[in-house]
């Protein structure tokens, strides 16, 4: 992140390649949005990225990152996923 301004750039690019524009994705354990944000940009306003982050402070940063980047396709959920 510090050296080139990107978080897992190659992984995010691969996921974008697998996800069609206007598609729907789930980011389980989204943290602050390292994958959520690039995927939400990729799917555009007609797609959806559902980002799940259970920890309150991290969830608040995730939600703020989506809002500050104007990503209408980003839906954040303060929940853990699992059985």
Buried (B, 14 or more C-beta within 10 A) or exposed (E): EEEEEEBEEEEBEEBBEEBEEEBEBBBBBBBBBBBBBBBBBBBEEEBBBBBBBBEEEBBBBBBEBBEEEEBEBBBBBBEEEEE
